[in-house]
Amino acid sequence: MADTFVCPICGAEVKVGTPSCLNCGSDDDTGWSEETLYDGLDLHETTDEYVQFERRKKISRLFTGSVAFFLLFIFIIKFIF
């Protein structure tokens, strides 16, 4: 039987029977159980949220690219004339 386990919040070794993790302070009340293992991560909860995130990212890239192209075009026009 192992004398320690890995804290699911910070990954530190915790002795069995210790009331809380000495590294991050998590415990049964704050969630080091299997159910709350991924709560501290910023994961997308549903596929719809992920699709919306990717759509916003694509629009942001398109906008940034358009602005960069426009500024480059203005610079070239100013340079020629």
A tleap script that builds the chain and sets N, CA, C and O, in Angstrom:
source leaprc.protein.ff14SB
mol = sequence {
  NMET ALA ASP THR PHE VAL CYS PRO ILE CYS
  GLY ALA GLU VAL LYS VAL GLY THR PRO SER
  CYS LEU ASN CYS GLY SER ASP ASP ASP THR
  GLY TRP SER GLU GLU THR LEU TYR ASP GLY
  LEU ASP LEU HIE GLU THR THR ASP GLU TYR
  VAL GLN PHE GLU ARG ARG LYS LYS ILE SER
  ARG LEU PHE THR GLY SER VAL ALA PHE PHE
  LEU LEU PHE ILE PHE ILE ILE LYS PHE ILE
  CPHE
}
set mol.1.N position { 0.847 -1.172 0.000 }
set mol.1.CA position { 0.000 0.000 0.000 }
set mol.1.C position { 0.896 1.240 0.000 }
set mol.1.O position { 1.898 1.288 0.715 }
set mol.2.N position { 0.539 2.219 -0.788 }
set mol.2.CA position { 1.340 3.433 -0.912 }
set mol.2.C position { 1.135 4.341 0.302 }
set mol.2.O position { 0.031 4.475 0.830 }
set mol.3.N position { 2.232 4.953 0.719 }
set mol.3.CA position { 2.162 5.882 1.838 }
set mol.3.C position { 1.764 7.280 1.401 }
set mol.3.O position { 1.401 8.117 2.227 }
set mol.4.N position { 1.834 7.530 0.091 }
set mol.4.CA position { 1.510 8.857 -0.436 }
set mol.4.C position { 0.585 8.723 -1.646 }
set mol.4.O position { 0.436 7.642 -2.215 }
set mol.5.N position { -0.021 9.822 -2.017 }
set mol.5.CA position { -0.782 9.920 -3.258 }
set mol.5.C position { -0.476 11.276 -3.874 }
set mol.5.O position { 0.061 12.164 -3.212 }
set mol.6.N position { -0.815 11.421 -5.119 }
set mol.6.CA position { -0.546 12.666 -5.844 }
set mol.6.C position { -1.754 13.576 -5.738 }
set mol.6.O position { -2.875 13.159 -6.029 }
set mol.7.N position { -1.537 14.815 -5.325 }
set mol.7.CA position { -2.620 15.808 -5.262 }
set mol.7.C position { -3.094 16.101 -6.686 }
set mol.7.O position { -2.288 16.494 -7.530 }
set mol.8.N position { -4.391 15.917 -6.970 }
set mol.8.CA position { -4.880 16.165 -8.327 }
set mol.8.C position { -4.901 17.647 -8.703 }
set mol.8.O position { -5.060 17.976 -9.878 }
set mol.9.N position { -4.749 18.525 -7.751 }
set mol.9.CA position { -4.772 19.951 -8.045 }
set mol.9.C position { -3.394 20.438 -8.464 }
set mol.9.O position { -3.262 21.092 -9.499 }
set mol.10.N position { -2.355 20.129 -7.670 }
set mol.10.CA position { -1.022 20.664 -7.969 }
set mol.10.C position { 0.000 19.602 -8.331 }
set mol.10.O position { 1.081 19.935 -8.817 }
set mol.11.N position { -0.314 18.324 -8.106 }
set mol.11.CA position { 0.597 17.248 -8.458 }
set mol.11.C position { 1.631 16.913 -7.399 }
set mol.11.O position { 2.513 16.091 -7.647 }
set mol.12.N position { 1.550 17.520 -6.233 }
set mol.12.CA position { 2.518 17.260 -5.163 }
set mol.12.C position { 2.216 15.929 -4.489 }
set mol.12.O position { 1.074 15.469 -4.480 }
set mol.13.N position { 3.244 15.322 -3.929 }
set mol.13.CA position { 3.074 14.097 -3.143 }
set mol.13.C position { 2.454 14.465 -1.790 }
set mol.13.O position { 2.936 15.372 -1.112 }
set mol.14.N position { 1.400 13.769 -1.404 }
set mol.14.CA position { 0.711 14.027 -0.135 }
set mol.14.C position { 0.687 12.721 0.649 }
set mol.14.O position { 0.326 11.677 0.105 }
set mol.15.N position { 1.063 12.773 1.901 }
set mol.15.CA position { 1.025 11.584 2.747 }
set mol.15.C position { -0.426 11.215 3.030 }
set mol.15.O position { -1.270 12.081 3.262 }
set mol.16.N position { -0.698 9.915 3.007 }
set mol.16.CA position { -2.033 9.424 3.318 }
set mol.16.C position { -2.357 9.803 4.757 }
set mol.16.O position { -1.534 9.608 5.651 }
set mol.17.N position { -3.537 10.338 4.983 }
set mol.17.CA position { -3.969 10.753 6.307 }
set mol.17.C position { -3.731 12.222 6.593 }
set mol.17.O position { -4.225 12.742 7.594 }
set mol.18.N position { -2.974 12.914 5.722 }
set mol.18.CA position { -2.751 14.346 5.894 }
set mol.18.C position { -4.068 15.066 5.614 }
set mol.18.O position { -4.738 14.751 4.631 }
set mol.19.N position { -4.455 16.030 6.462 }
set mol.19.CA position { -5.749 16.693 6.264 }
set mol.19.C position { -5.816 17.553 5.011 }
set mol.19.O position { -6.905 17.774 4.481 }
set mol.20.N position { -4.679 18.043 4.523 }
set mol.20.CA position { -4.684 18.860 3.303 }
set mol.20.C position { -3.319 18.776 2.637 }
set mol.20.O position { -2.342 18.346 3.250 }
set mol.21.N position { -3.263 19.185 1.398 }
set mol.21.CA position { -2.008 19.212 0.635 }
set mol.21.C position { -1.133 20.339 1.196 }
set mol.21.O position { -1.584 21.477 1.332 }
set mol.22.N position { 0.108 20.013 1.516 }
set mol.22.CA position { 1.008 21.023 2.069 }
set mol.22.C position { 1.454 22.035 1.014 }
set mol.22.O position { 1.907 23.128 1.352 }
set mol.23.N position { 1.325 21.670 -0.257 }
set mol.23.CA position { 1.764 22.557 -1.329 }
set mol.23.C position { 0.694 23.588 -1.721 }
set mol.23.O position { 0.982 24.782 -1.802 }
set mol.24.N position { -0.529 23.127 -1.959 }
set mol.24.CA position { -1.571 24.049 -2.439 }
set mol.24.C position { -2.712 24.252 -1.444 }
set mol.24.O position { -3.513 25.172 -1.609 }
set mol.25.N position { -2.798 23.412 -0.418 }
set mol.25.CA position { -3.831 23.578 0.601 }
set mol.25.C position { -5.153 22.926 0.278 }
set mol.25.O position { -6.099 23.068 1.052 }
set mol.26.N position { -5.264 22.216 -0.829 }
set mol.26.CA position { -6.539 21.581 -1.147 }
set mol.26.C position { -6.801 20.416 -0.209 }
set mol.26.O position { -5.875 19.802 0.322 }
set mol.27.N position { -8.076 20.125 -0.016 }
set mol.27.CA position { -8.479 19.010 0.833 }
set mol.27.C position { -9.793 18.456 0.323 }
set mol.27.O position { -10.224 18.809 -0.775 }
set mol.28.N position { -10.434 17.606 1.087 }
set mol.28.CA position { -11.696 17.019 0.645 }
set mol.28.C position { -12.766 18.081 0.410 }
set mol.28.O position { -13.585 17.939 -0.497 }
set mol.29.N position { -12.769 19.139 1.214 }
set mol.29.CA position { -13.778 20.195 1.064 }
set mol.29.C position { -13.526 21.042 -0.177 }
set mol.29.O position { -14.474 21.437 -0.856 }
set mol.30.N position { -12.255 21.326 -0.484 }
set mol.30.CA position { -11.951 22.162 -1.635 }
set mol.30.C position { -11.756 21.357 -2.901 }
set mol.30.O position { -11.668 21.927 -3.989 }
set mol.31.N position { -11.689 20.064 -2.780 }
set mol.31.CA position { -11.727 19.214 -3.955 }
set mol.31.C position { -10.424 18.611 -4.414 }
set mol.31.O position { -9.783 19.144 -5.320 }
set mol.32.N position { -10.019 17.523 -3.816 }
set mol.32.CA position { -8.955 16.748 -4.410 }
set mol.32.C position { -9.435 15.352 -4.749 }
set mol.32.O position { -8.651 14.431 -4.977 }
set mol.33.N position { -10.733 15.231 -4.773 }
set mol.33.CA position { -11.322 13.949 -5.127 }
set mol.33.C position { -11.356 13.792 -6.644 }
set mol.33.O position { -11.135 14.755 -7.378 }
set mol.34.N position { -11.630 12.598 -7.102 }
set mol.34.CA position { -11.662 12.310 -8.533 }
set mol.34.C position { -12.690 13.168 -9.284 }
set mol.34.O position { -12.467 13.523 -10.441 }
set mol.35.N position { -13.804 13.501 -8.641 }
set mol.35.CA position { -14.846 14.269 -9.311 }
set mol.35.C position { -14.388 15.685 -9.661 }
set mol.35.O position { -14.857 16.261 -10.643 }
set mol.36.N position { -13.496 16.237 -8.886 }
set mol.36.CA position { -13.066 17.620 -9.100 }
set mol.36.C position { -11.659 17.712 -9.685 }
set mol.36.O position { -11.031 18.770 -9.631 }
set mol.37.N position { -11.170 16.624 -10.234 }
set mol.37.CA position { -9.804 16.572 -10.737 }
set mol.37.C position { -9.533 17.647 -11.789 }
set mol.37.O position { -8.457 18.244 -11.784 }
set mol.38.N position { -10.470 17.904 -12.676 }
set mol.38.CA position { -10.250 18.852 -13.774 }
set mol.38.C position { -10.943 20.194 -13.566 }
set mol.38.O position { -11.015 20.995 -14.498 }
set mol.39.N position { -11.451 20.455 -12.374 }
set mol.39.CA position { -12.160 21.705 -12.117 }
set mol.39.C position { -11.272 22.933 -12.243 }
set mol.39.O position { -11.757 23.987 -12.655 }
set mol.40.N position { -10.020 22.841 -11.913 }
set mol.40.CA position { -9.129 23.993 -11.971 }
set mol.40.C position { -8.672 24.336 -13.377 }
set mol.40.O position { -8.078 25.393 -13.593 }
set mol.41.N position { -8.940 23.462 -14.333 }
set mol.41.CA position { -8.534 23.702 -15.712 }
set mol.41.C position { -9.628 24.441 -16.456 }
set mol.41.O position { -10.810 24.294 -16.144 }
set mol.42.N position { -9.235 25.232 -17.437 }
set mol.42.CA position { -10.197 25.993 -18.227 }
set mol.42.C position { -10.591 25.178 -19.455 }
set mol.42.O position { -10.259 25.531 -20.586 }
set mol.43.N position { -11.307 24.079 -19.209 }
set mol.43.CA position { -11.738 23.214 -20.302 }
set mol.43.C position { -13.125 23.624 -20.763 }
set mol.43.O position { -13.946 24.083 -19.970 }
set mol.44.N position { -13.376 23.454 -22.049 }
set mol.44.CA position { -14.704 23.754 -22.581 }
set mol.44.C position { -15.667 22.665 -22.142 }
set mol.44.O position { -15.379 21.474 -22.265 }
set mol.45.N position { -16.793 23.082 -21.639 }
set mol.45.CA position { -17.733 22.127 -21.061 }
set mol.45.C position { -18.485 21.339 -22.126 }
set mol.45.O position { -18.732 20.147 -21.943 }
set mol.46.N position { -18.850 21.969 -23.219 }
set mol.46.CA position { -19.616 21.282 -24.243 }
set mol.46.C position { -18.992 21.520 -25.608 }
set mol.46.O position { -18.143 22.395 -25.778 }
set mol.47.N position { -19.418 20.744 -26.551 }
set mol.47.CA position { -18.943 20.900 -27.921 }
set mol.47.C position { -19.380 22.242 -28.490 }
set mol.47.O position { -18.636 22.862 -29.250 }
set mol.48.N position { -20.586 22.703 -28.128 }
set mol.48.CA position { -21.076 23.989 -28.629 }
set mol.48.C position { -20.177 25.130 -28.181 }
set mol.48.O position { -19.893 26.039 -28.961 }
set mol.49.N position { -19.727 25.093 -26.934 }
set mol.49.CA position { -18.818 26.143 -26.446 }
set mol.49.C position { -17.505 26.114 -27.216 }
set mol.49.O position { -16.946 27.165 -27.529 }
set mol.50.N position { -17.009 24.919 -27.523 }
set mol.50.CA position { -15.763 24.800 -28.263 }
set mol.50.C position { -15.938 25.334 -29.680 }
set mol.50.O position { -15.054 26.020 -30.193 }
set mol.51.N position { -17.059 25.030 -30.317 }
set mol.51.CA position { -17.326 25.520 -31.668 }
set mol.51.C position { -17.414 27.043 -31.660 }
set mol.51.O position { -16.880 27.697 -32.556 }
set mol.52.N position { -18.081 27.613 -30.659 }
set mol.52.CA position { -18.163 29.071 -30.559 }
set mol.52.C position { -16.791 29.676 -30.319 }
set mol.52.O position { -16.480 30.725 -30.883 }
set mol.53.N position { -15.967 29.049 -29.501 }
set mol.53.CA position { -14.614 29.525 -29.253 }
set mol.53.C position { -13.789 29.516 -30.539 }
set mol.53.O position { -13.100 30.491 -30.840 }
set mol.54.N position { -13.854 28.433 -31.291 }
set mol.54.CA position { -13.108 28.342 -32.554 }
set mol.54.C position { -13.619 29.375 -33.559 }
set mol.54.O position { -12.826 29.949 -34.304 }
set mol.55.N position { -14.920 29.617 -33.590 }
set mol.55.CA position { -15.490 30.603 -34.502 }
set mol.55.C position { -14.984 32.002 -34.149 }
set mol.55.O position { -14.609 32.767 -35.037 }
set mol.56.N position { -14.974 32.339 -32.849 }
set mol.56.CA position { -14.457 33.649 -32.430 }
set mol.56.C position { -12.978 33.784 -32.753 }
set mol.56.O position { -12.522 34.859 -33.143 }
set mol.57.N position { -12.227 32.704 -32.593 }
set mol.57.CA position { -10.803 32.724 -32.900 }
set mol.57.C position { -10.585 32.953 -34.395 }
set mol.57.O position { -9.697 33.713 -34.781 }
set mol.58.N position { -11.385 32.306 -35.234 }
set mol.58.CA position { -11.264 32.463 -36.680 }
set mol.58.C position { -11.620 33.891 -37.096 }
set mol.58.O position { -10.939 34.481 -37.934 }
set mol.59.N position { -12.672 34.440 -36.519 }
set mol.59.CA position { -13.073 35.817 -36.829 }
set mol.59.C position { -11.992 36.793 -36.395 }
set mol.59.O position { -11.698 37.755 -37.105 }
set mol.60.N position { -11.402 36.552 -35.239 }
set mol.60.CA position { -10.326 37.410 -34.745 }
set mol.60.C position { -9.127 37.373 -35.680 }
set mol.60.O position { -8.544 38.414 -35.982 }
set mol.61.N position { -8.758 36.197 -36.136 }
set mol.61.CA position { -7.640 36.072 -37.079 }
set mol.61.C position { -7.967 36.763 -38.395 }
set mol.61.O position { -7.113 37.440 -38.967 }
set mol.62.N position { -9.183 36.601 -38.875 }
set mol.62.CA position { -9.591 37.237 -40.120 }
set mol.62.C position { -9.540 38.751 -39.992 }
set mol.62.O position { -9.064 39.434 -40.899 }
set mol.63.N position { -10.024 39.281 -38.877 }
set mol.63.CA position { -10.002 40.720 -38.649 }
set mol.63.C position { -8.566 41.233 -38.582 }
set mol.63.O position { -8.238 42.247 -39.199 }
set mol.64.N position { -7.711 40.534 -37.834 }
set mol.64.CA position { -6.314 40.937 -37.701 }
set mol.64.C position { -5.613 40.904 -39.058 }
set mol.64.O position { -4.861 41.820 -39.391 }
set mol.65.N position { -5.853 39.868 -39.831 }
set mol.65.CA position { -5.267 39.763 -41.167 }
set mol.65.C position { -5.756 40.865 -42.092 }
set mol.65.O position { -4.979 41.414 -42.873 }
set mol.66.N position { -7.039 41.190 -42.007 }
set mol.66.CA position { -7.599 42.248 -42.848 }
set mol.66.C position { -6.995 43.606 -42.504 }
set mol.66.O position { -6.664 44.385 -43.398 }
set mol.67.N position { -6.853 43.886 -41.230 }
set mol.67.CA position { -6.257 45.149 -40.798 }
set mol.67.C position { -4.802 45.218 -41.249 }
set mol.67.O position { -4.350 46.259 -41.727 }
set mol.68.N position { -4.067 44.121 -41.102 }
set mol.68.CA position { -2.662 44.100 -41.526 }
set mol.68.C position { -2.552 44.316 -43.032 }
set mol.68.O position { -1.694 45.073 -43.488 }
set mol.69.N position { -3.409 43.660 -43.805 }
set mol.69.CA position { -3.399 43.833 -45.263 }
set mol.69.C position { -3.727 45.275 -45.632 }
set mol.69.O position { -3.077 45.853 -46.502 }
set mol.70.N position { -4.730 45.863 -44.978 }
set mol.70.CA position { -5.114 47.237 -45.264 }
set mol.70.C position { -3.970 48.204 -44.964 }
set mol.70.O position { -3.699 49.105 -45.757 }
set mol.71.N position { -3.301 48.026 -43.829 }
set mol.71.CA position { -2.183 48.896 -43.479 }
set mol.71.C position { -1.018 48.728 -44.445 }
set mol.71.O position { -0.361 49.706 -44.799 }
set mol.72.N position { -0.757 47.497 -44.872 }
set mol.72.CA position { 0.287 47.255 -45.858 }
set mol.72.C position { -0.069 47.918 -47.188 }
set mol.72.O position { 0.795 48.500 -47.843 }
set mol.73.N position { -1.320 47.832 -47.581 }
set mol.73.CA position { -1.781 48.461 -48.817 }
set mol.73.C position { -1.602 49.984 -48.746 }
set mol.73.O position { -1.114 50.595 -49.697 }
set mol.74.N position { -1.994 50.591 -47.630 }
set mol.74.CA position { -1.825 52.035 -47.443 }
set mol.74.C position { -0.348 52.408 -47.499 }
set mol.74.O position { 0.005 53.417 -48.109 }
set mol.75.N position { 0.516 51.619 -46.880 }
set mol.75.CA position { 1.952 51.891 -46.890 }
set mol.75.C position { 2.500 51.822 -48.308 }
set mol.75.O position { 3.307 52.666 -48.698 }
set mol.76.N position { 2.080 50.837 -49.079 }
set mol.76.CA position { 2.560 50.711 -50.464 }
set mol.76.C position { 2.080 51.881 -51.303 }
set mol.76.O position { 2.850 52.425 -52.095 }
set mol.77.N position { 0.826 52.279 -51.146 }
set mol.77.CA position { 0.283 53.417 -51.910 }
set mol.77.C position { 1.062 54.684 -51.553 }
set mol.77.O position { 1.418 55.450 -52.448 }
set mol.78.N position { 1.333 54.922 -50.274 }
set mol.78.CA position { 2.096 56.097 -49.853 }
set mol.78.C position { 3.516 56.054 -50.407 }
set mol.78.O position { 4.061 57.090 -50.788 }
set mol.79.N position { 4.119 54.873 -50.457 }
set mol.79.CA position { 5.480 54.728 -50.948 }
set mol.79.C position { 5.550 55.003 -52.453 }
set mol.79.O position { 6.508 55.616 -52.922 }
set mol.80.N position { 4.542 54.556 -53.214 }
set mol.80.CA position { 4.543 54.748 -54.681 }
set mol.80.C position { 4.237 56.198 -55.018 }
set mol.80.O position { 4.868 56.756 -55.915 }
set mol.81.N position { 3.317 56.808 -54.349 }
set mol.81.CA position { 2.934 58.178 -54.695 }
set mol.81.C position { 3.585 59.092 -53.725 }
set mol.81.O position { 3.412 60.308 -53.810 }
savepdb mol mol.pdb
quit
